[in-house]
Amino acid sequence: MGKYILYSHAGSENHGCEALLRTSLLTMQDVDAVYSGDVDADRKYGLEKLIKILPDKTEGFENLVSKLIYSVKYHLKNIFRMCIEILFVVLIQIKYIYLSVEIIIVIILANGYRF
């Protein structure tokens, strides 16, 4: 079994899509299948000799894609939340450093020191 599947190929009637798929197959290794919107056109232009072609409306597949999309969005949202939390902590630390420097300057000036 390959590592990858390709999804949302429009079909080989659109020769730009066909060219992109053929090039992808040449450059990628371990591609197991392609889900196509026009399986008949892909067969007509000989793509089934290169890769297993499945209709993109395969039963259960849309559910799988939805789960994958949800998973990616969920993880990206968590990563974004962590980045915001880290940024918040850094900004607070910078503010404390700024306030500390300001307080030190005020103390120095209050004691009559000159720079």
N, C-alpha and C positions, 0 to 999 in steps of 0.2 A: 504494500500500500504506500502511495506517495505521501509526501508531507503537505501538499497544497492542493486546493481546488480553486478554480477560477470561476467567479460568479458575475453574472450580469453582462454576458456577451450578447450583443444585439442580434447577431446572426451574420452570415457571410454574404447576404445580399448587399449589405453595406461593406464594400471592399476595404474601407479604412479599418473597420472593426476586424475583418478577416486578417488583414496585414498585421494589426497589433497582436492578435492572438497567435499568429504564426511566429512572429518575432519573440513574443513572450515564451513560447514553447521552446524556441531555440536557445534562449538565454537562461531560462529557469530549469532547474533539475527537480525531479520528484514531483511533477504535477500529475495528480491522479485523474482529474476529470475537469470538464468545463460545463457550467450550467448556461444554457443558451436559450434565447427568446425565439429562435427560429432553427430548430433542429433539422428540418427538411433542407433548408438552404445550406447548412453546414455539411450535410451529407452530399448534396449536389456538388459542392466545391471541394469535396474530398478530405474534409477535416477529420472525419471519423477514422481515417487511416493513421492519423497522428495522435489522437487522444480520444478517450471515451467522452461522448457528448450526451448530456442529459438535459431534459427540458427544465427550464427554471421554475416551472410550476409543479415540480415533483412533490408528491404528498409528504408533508412533514418538514420539507426543506425550508419553507418560509418561516415556520416556527423556530427552526434551528438558527436561521439568520437573525430573527428577532431577538433570540436569546443572546447571540454573539454581540449584536449591536448594543443591547441593554448592558451586557457585561463590560464592554469597552467604555460606554458612557459612565457607568457606575465607577469604574476604576479611575477614569480621567477626572471625574468629579472629586473623588477622594484625594487624588494627587493634587488637584487644584486647591482643595481645602487645606491640605498640608502646606503647600507653598504659601498660601495666604497667612496661615498661622505662623510660619517661620518668618515671613516678612514682617508681620505684626510684632513678633518678639524682637527682631533686629531693630525695627523702628523705635520700639520702647527703649531698648538699650542705648541707641543713639541719642534719644531724647534725654535719658538719664545722664549720659556722658556730657551732653551739651549743658544740662542744668548743673551738673557737678562743676564743670569748667566755669560757668557763669557765677556760681556760688564762691568758688575759689577766688575769682577775680574781684568780686564784691568784698570778700574778706580781706584780700590784699589791699584794695583801695581804701577800705575802712581803717586799716591799720597804718595808713600813710605811706605805703611802699609805692615806689614809682618804677615804671618799666624803662 
